[in-house]
Amino acid sequence: MRDSGVRIQPANLQDVCDALVAASAQNARAPEIDLSRLNRIVEHTAEDMTATVEAGLTLAAFQAHLDKHRQWLPIDPPDAARLTIGELLSTNASGPRRFGYGAIREYLIGVKVALADGHMIKAGGKVVKNVAGYDLCKLFVGSRGSLGVIIEATFKLRPQPEAEMFVQAECESLENAGALLEIVLESELTPVVLDLHNLSGRSLLHPHSLPSAPTALGRGEVWEGGARSATCFIVLGFAGTHEEVDWQLARARDLNLGEPSSLDYETRFWTEEPVAPRHRLSVLPSRLTQAISVLGDVPFVARAGNGMIYYHGGPEPLGEGLPVELMQRVKDAYDPKHILPELPI
């Protein structure tokens, strides 16, 4: 089914449902739905640390409101000023703090969704412990609008940390970086950020260090690279009370991770216009440096604690996620006429 080429900007919930009912009745592709007018903070119960918002609200506006109460939603995706709550949920976007705080699905406790036939469903609620059986809220996270249109979401919140500090270490090779990452993960440190990055994209391979035989990397990938020879950086972020952060910084200095840092590399990676397509690859954290070697001479930012690698150029990653057949069955159940966007396969 071809895209409708129609874009609407509904003023209320009923407008969304009416548009979906009309598309379903005509067996036509649903219009592109711009929810920017549905941007209210429906409810914020500061004492319970929960909030309900409409999907067109930007994450930045939501965080600005929560900041007045020293609370926040600990999700830090790129372009938070533009990204709406609906887009955040449908793409499952995240940032460097995901290592310490988790993904958006861990904070979603309630959702209101317009299904393909125009019917409205609610899942979850407004209290943190409200799940019995399968948590239907999670089904829509990362679905990119293929199962329904998220209209409203309820989140549990966290208090803002008293302090947050970043440190880094410069590593001469991926082999050295991998060894240091292993030390960090086995230490008493509890960073909220654990990233590895190299934004230069310079040639970093030692030809003489290539292994005698290719090394399997999972999902059909093969590692034929060796140790890299130029600079990459490990960045750690610590958050908590001033005393907790000071203690973490002292332990980090013991591991030669004492150079002050920031998240400027993250901003640069996402805001500078790439000269090649941007990709994402998910691997086991233990295979992170191997996977980066496969990519060649590309700028990258890697979530070293989670195994997520973002890079410009290089080989396209293989498909990830649930088996296609299972995803298709879910799609058929929620959108039998396939009027919504296709599955994010």
C-alpha positions as CSV (number, residue, x, y, z in Angstrom):
1,M,0.0,0.0,0.0
2,R,1.4,3.4,-1.0
3,D,1.7,6.3,1.3
4,S,-1.3,8.6,1.3
5,G,0.8,11.7,0.8
6,V,-1.7,13.4,3.2
7,R,-0.5,15.1,6.4
8,I,-3.0,16.2,9.1
9,Q,-2.5,18.2,12.4
10,P,-5.4,17.1,14.7
11,A,-6.6,19.5,17.4
12,N,-7.9,16.8,19.7
13,L,-8.1,13.1,20.2
14,Q,-11.3,12.7,18.3
15,D,-9.7,14.1,15.2
16,V,-7.0,11.3,15.3
17,C,-9.7,8.6,15.7
18,D,-11.8,10.1,12.9
19,A,-8.8,10.1,10.5
20,L,-8.0,6.4,11.2
21,V,-11.7,5.4,10.9
22,A,-11.9,7.0,7.5
23,A,-8.7,5.4,6.3
24,S,-9.7,2.0,7.5
25,A,-13.2,2.3,5.8
26,Q,-11.5,3.1,2.5
27,N,-8.7,0.5,2.9
28,A,-6.3,3.4,2.4
29,R,-3.1,4.3,4.0
30,A,-3.6,6.4,7.1
31,P,-2.4,10.0,6.7
32,E,0.8,11.2,8.4
33,I,-0.4,12.5,11.8
34,D,1.4,15.5,13.3
35,L,0.5,15.6,17.0
36,S,2.3,18.9,17.8
37,R,-1.0,20.5,18.8
38,L,-1.6,17.8,21.4
39,N,1.1,19.1,23.7
40,R,-0.4,19.4,27.2
41,I,1.0,18.2,30.5
42,V,-2.2,16.5,31.5
43,E,-1.2,15.8,35.1
44,H,1.9,15.9,37.2
45,T,1.7,14.5,40.7
46,A,5.1,15.7,42.1
47,E,4.7,13.8,45.5
48,D,4.1,10.5,43.7
49,M,6.7,11.3,41.0
50,T,4.4,10.5,38.1
51,A,3.3,12.6,35.1
52,T,0.9,12.2,32.2
53,V,1.5,14.1,29.0
54,E,0.2,14.3,25.5
55,A,2.3,12.8,22.7
56,G,3.0,16.1,20.9
57,L,4.8,17.6,23.9
58,T,8.5,18.0,23.2
59,L,10.9,16.2,25.6
60,A,12.7,19.5,26.3
61,A,9.4,21.2,27.3
62,F,8.6,18.3,29.6
63,Q,12.0,18.4,31.2
64,A,11.8,22.1,31.7
65,H,8.5,21.7,33.6
66,L,9.9,18.9,35.7
67,D,13.0,20.9,36.5
68,K,10.9,23.3,38.6
69,H,10.2,20.4,40.9
70,R,13.8,19.0,40.8
71,Q,12.6,16.0,39.0
72,W,13.3,14.6,35.5
73,L,12.7,11.8,33.1
74,P,16.2,10.3,32.8
75,I,16.3,9.9,29.0
76,D,18.7,12.0,27.0
77,P,18.3,11.3,23.3
78,P,19.8,13.5,20.6
79,D,17.7,16.5,19.6
80,A,15.6,16.6,22.7
81,A,14.4,20.1,21.8
82,R,12.6,18.8,18.7
83,L,11.8,15.2,19.7
84,T,8.3,14.8,21.0
85,I,7.1,12.3,23.6
86,G,5.4,10.3,20.9
87,E,8.5,10.1,18.7
88,L,10.6,9.2,21.8
89,L,8.4,6.2,22.5
90,S,7.8,5.1,18.9
91,T,11.6,5.1,18.2
92,N,12.8,4.0,21.6
93,A,15.4,6.7,21.4
94,S,18.0,7.0,24.2
95,G,21.4,8.6,24.9
96,P,24.6,8.0,26.8
97,R,22.9,7.9,30.3
98,R,20.9,4.8,29.3
99,F,23.7,2.7,30.8
100,G,22.9,4.0,34.3
101,Y,19.2,4.8,34.1
102,G,17.8,2.5,31.5
103,A,15.6,3.0,28.5
104,I,12.3,4.8,28.1
105,R,10.3,1.6,28.4
106,E,11.4,1.3,32.0
107,Y,9.7,4.6,32.9
108,L,6.5,4.1,30.9
109,I,3.6,3.0,33.2
110,G,0.6,4.0,31.2
111,V,-0.3,4.7,27.6
112,K,-3.3,5.7,25.5
113,V,-3.2,4.6,21.9
114,A,-5.5,5.1,18.9
115,L,-5.6,1.8,17.0
116,A,-5.8,1.4,13.2
117,D,-9.6,1.1,13.2
118,G,-10.0,4.3,15.2
119,H,-10.7,2.6,18.6
120,M,-8.9,3.9,21.6
121,I,-7.2,1.6,24.1
122,K,-5.5,2.3,27.5
123,A,-2.8,0.2,29.0
124,G,-1.2,0.5,32.4
125,G,-2.2,3.3,34.7
126,K,-1.0,6.2,36.9
127,V,0.7,4.2,39.7
128,V,4.1,2.7,39.4
129,K,3.2,-0.9,40.4
130,N,0.1,-1.6,38.3
131,V,1.1,-4.5,36.0
132,A,-0.4,-8.0,36.2
133,G,0.6,-10.2,33.3
134,Y,2.0,-8.8,30.1
135,D,2.7,-5.1,30.2
136,L,0.9,-3.9,27.0
137,C,2.6,-0.5,27.3
138,K,5.9,-2.0,26.2
139,L,4.5,-3.4,23.0
140,F,4.2,0.1,21.4
141,V,7.7,1.3,22.4
142,G,9.9,1.1,19.4
143,S,7.1,0.1,17.0
144,R,7.5,3.4,15.0
145,G,3.7,3.8,14.7
146,S,3.2,0.5,13.0
147,L,0.7,-0.8,15.7
148,G,-1.1,2.4,16.6
149,V,-0.8,6.1,17.3
150,I,0.4,6.9,20.8
151,I,-1.7,9.8,22.1
152,E,-0.9,10.1,25.7
153,A,1.7,8.6,28.1
154,T,2.2,8.3,31.8
155,F,5.7,8.1,33.3
156,K,7.3,7.5,36.6
157,L,10.0,10.1,37.3
158,R,13.2,10.4,39.2
159,P,14.7,13.1,41.4
160,Q,17.5,15.1,39.8
161,P,20.9,14.1,41.1
162,E,22.7,16.6,43.3
163,A,25.9,16.3,41.2
164,E,27.0,14.9,37.9
165,M,30.6,14.8,36.6
166,F,32.4,13.3,33.6
167,V,35.9,11.9,33.2
168,Q,37.7,10.3,30.3
169,A,40.8,8.3,29.4
170,E,42.6,8.4,26.0
171,C,43.4,5.0,24.6
172,E,46.0,4.3,21.9
173,S,44.2,1.2,20.5
174,L,40.9,-0.6,20.7
175,E,42.7,-3.4,22.4
176,N,43.7,-1.1,25.2
177,A,40.3,0.4,25.4
178,G,38.7,-3.0,25.6
179,A,41.0,-3.9,28.5
180,L,40.2,-0.7,30.4
181,L,36.5,-1.2,29.8
182,E,36.7,-4.6,31.3
183,I,38.5,-3.3,34.4
184,V,35.8,-0.6,34.8
185,L,33.0,-3.1,34.6
186,E,34.7,-5.4,37.1
187,S,35.4,-2.5,39.5
188,E,33.3,-0.9,42.3
189,L,32.4,2.0,40.0
190,T,28.8,2.5,39.0
191,P,28.8,5.0,36.2
192,V,25.7,6.3,34.6
193,V,27.6,6.9,31.3
194,L,30.1,4.5,29.9
195,D,30.9,5.4,26.3
196,L,33.7,4.8,23.8
197,H,34.2,7.2,20.9
198,N,36.4,8.2,18.0
199,L,35.0,11.0,15.9
200,S,37.9,11.3,13.5
201,G,37.3,8.3,11.3
202,R,41.0,8.1,10.6
203,S,42.6,4.8,9.6
204,L,43.3,3.0,12.8
205,L,44.1,-0.5,11.6
206,H,47.5,-2.3,12.0
207,P,47.7,-4.5,8.9
208,H,50.3,-6.7,10.6
209,S,48.0,-7.4,13.5
210,L,45.3,-9.1,11.4
211,P,44.4,-12.6,12.8
212,S,45.4,-15.6,10.7
213,A,41.7,-16.6,10.5
214,P,38.5,-14.6,10.5
215,T,36.7,-14.4,13.9
216,A,32.9,-14.9,13.9
217,L,31.0,-11.9,15.3
218,G,27.5,-13.2,15.5
219,R,24.5,-12.8,13.1
220,G,26.7,-13.7,10.2
221,E,29.3,-11.0,10.7
222,V,33.0,-11.8,10.5
223,W,35.8,-10.0,12.1
224,E,38.9,-9.7,9.9
225,G,40.3,-6.6,11.5
226,G,43.1,-6.2,14.1
227,A,44.0,-3.9,16.9
228,R,43.6,-0.2,16.1
229,S,46.5,2.1,16.6
230,A,45.2,5.7,17.0
231,T,43.3,7.5,19.7
232,C,39.9,6.7,21.0
233,F,38.3,7.9,24.3
234,I,36.5,6.2,27.1
235,V,34.1,8.5,28.9
236,L,32.5,7.8,32.3
237,G,29.8,9.8,33.9
238,F,28.9,9.7,37.6
239,A,25.7,11.1,39.3
240,G,24.3,11.1,42.8
241,T,25.0,13.1,45.9
242,H,28.2,15.2,46.1
243,E,29.7,12.6,48.4
244,E,28.9,9.7,46.1
245,V,30.3,11.5,43.0
246,D,33.5,12.5,44.9
247,W,34.0,8.8,45.9
248,Q,33.5,7.6,42.3
249,L,35.9,10.2,40.9
250,A,38.6,9.1,43.4
251,R,38.2,5.5,42.4
252,A,38.2,6.5,38.7
253,R,41.5,8.3,39.2
254,D,43.0,5.1,40.6
255,L,42.3,3.6,37.2
256,N,43.9,6.5,35.3
257,L,40.4,7.8,34.4
258,G,40.8,11.3,35.9
259,E,40.8,13.7,33.0
260,P,37.8,16.0,33.1
261,S,35.4,15.5,30.3
262,S,31.9,16.3,29.1
263,L,29.3,15.0,26.6
264,D,30.4,17.4,23.8
265,Y,31.4,14.4,21.7
266,E,27.8,13.3,21.7
267,T,26.5,16.7,20.6
268,R,29.2,16.8,17.8
269,F,28.3,13.3,16.5
270,W,24.6,14.0,16.2
271,T,24.7,17.6,15.1
272,E,27.5,17.7,12.6
273,E,26.3,16.9,9.1
274,P,27.5,13.4,8.3
275,V,29.2,12.7,4.9
276,A,27.8,9.2,4.9
277,P,24.7,7.5,6.1
278,R,24.3,7.0,9.9
279,H,23.8,3.5,11.2
280,R,23.2,1.6,14.4
281,L,24.6,-1.8,15.4
282,S,23.8,-3.8,18.5
283,V,26.2,-6.4,19.8
284,L,27.1,-8.1,23.0
285,P,29.1,-5.6,25.2
286,S,31.9,-8.2,25.3
287,R,32.2,-8.0,21.5
288,L,32.1,-4.3,21.3
289,T,35.7,-3.6,20.2
290,Q,35.6,-6.5,17.8
291,A,32.5,-5.1,16.1
292,I,34.1,-1.6,15.8
293,S,37.0,-3.2,14.0
294,V,34.6,-4.6,11.4
295,L,33.3,-1.1,10.6
296,G,36.5,0.2,9.2
297,D,37.6,3.9,9.3
298,V,34.4,5.5,10.4
299,P,33.5,8.0,13.1
300,F,31.6,6.2,15.9
301,V,30.1,6.6,19.4
302,A,29.5,3.4,21.3
303,R,27.5,2.7,24.4
304,A,30.2,0.5,25.8
305,G,28.1,-0.9,28.7
306,N,25.1,-1.7,26.4
307,G,26.7,-2.8,23.2
308,M,25.1,-0.1,21.0
309,I,27.3,1.4,18.3
310,Y,26.4,4.4,16.2
311,Y,28.6,5.2,13.2
312,H,28.8,7.2,9.9
313,G,29.4,5.2,6.7
314,G,30.8,1.7,6.8
315,P,28.9,-1.5,6.2
316,E,25.2,-1.5,6.9
317,P,24.2,-3.6,9.9
318,L,22.1,-6.8,9.5
319,G,18.5,-6.8,10.8
320,E,18.0,-6.9,14.5
321,G,15.1,-7.5,16.9
322,L,12.3,-10.0,17.0
323,P,11.8,-12.7,14.4
324,V,10.0,-11.3,11.4
325,E,7.2,-13.9,11.5
326,L,6.4,-13.0,15.1
327,M,6.4,-9.3,14.4
328,Q,4.2,-9.8,11.4
329,R,1.6,-11.7,13.5
330,V,1.5,-8.8,16.0
331,K,1.1,-6.3,13.1
332,D,-1.7,-8.3,11.6
333,A,-3.5,-8.4,15.0
334,Y,-3.3,-4.7,15.6
335,D,-3.4,-3.4,12.0
336,P,-5.1,-6.1,9.8
337,K,-5.6,-3.8,6.9
338,H,-2.0,-2.4,7.1
339,I,-3.0,1.2,6.9
340,L,-0.3,2.3,9.4
341,P,3.4,2.5,8.7
342,E,5.2,-0.8,8.0
343,L,7.1,-2.7,10.6
344,P,10.5,-1.4,11.6
345,I,12.3,-4.5,10.4
